[in-house]
Amino acid sequence: MTGPAVLDIAREGIWAMILIGGPVMGVGLVVGVVIALFQALTQIQEQTLVFVPKILAIFITMLLTLPFMGAVLGGYMNRIVDMIMIGG
């Protein structure tokens, strides 16, 4: 396996990781900012107010994007297996 092929596999792996983690991280970020804004406006400093909505939002996002995540990982794995089978 040549150096450019290894770099190509690494680039595709990083891109797959961004595609899979992006929606979940984005939802977590948005929910966190909204909760922080709500806490700042109402001066409620309850710690569980941050975690429970964030966990629920991330869980729902993962359930909704699970087929997309599986398709991205499956496509990446198929490319890796094809490269292994052809030898390069």
N, C-alpha and C positions, 0 to 999 in steps of 0.2 A: 504494500500500500504506500502510495507516495505522500509527500507532505501536503500538497494541495488537496488531495482527497480527504486526508484527516482533518484539515481545516474546514473543508466543506461539510463534513459530518458534524463537526463541533458547531459550526454556524447554524446548521439546520436544527441541532439539538437545543441551542440557545433560543432560536426563534420559536421552536415548539414550546419551550418552557414559558416564554413571554406570552404566547397565545393562550396557553392553559391557565397561567396564573394571573393574567391581566384583568379579566372580568371580575374575578373574586377579590383581587386586591383593590380594584377600582371601587367596587361596592363597599368594601370595608372602609376605604378612605372617605367616601361620600357620607356614609352613615356616621363615621367618627366625627367628621366636621359638623354635620347637622346636630349631633348630640352635644358636641362641645359648644356650639353656638347657643343651643337651647339652655345649657347649663350656665353659660355666661350671662344670658339675658335674664334668667330667673334666679340666679345665684343659688341654685341647687347643686351641691357638691357630693352627690351620692355616687359611689364608685360602681355599684351594680347597674346604675342607669346607663353606663357606657357599655358594659360587657354583654348584657342580655340582648339588646337590639342588634348589636354587631354580630353576635354569634348566630342569631336567627336569620339575619339578612345574608350572611355568608353561607349558611346552610341552604337557604332557599336558592341562592344563586348557584351553588354547586349542583343542586338537584336539577335546575333548569338548564345548565350548561354541560351536564354530564354527557349527553350524546356528542356534542361538539368536542369535548375533551377526549373522548374515546376515539373519535374519528381522527383527530390530530395525532394522538399517540399511535394509533393503528397505522396510519400512513407513514409516520416516521419509522416505525418498526419494520414495515414492509420494505422500505428503502434500504434499511440496514441489512435485512435478511437477503435482499436481492444482491447487494454489494458483496456479502459474504459468499453467496452461492456462485457468483461470477468470478470472484477472486480479486476484486479490485474495484 
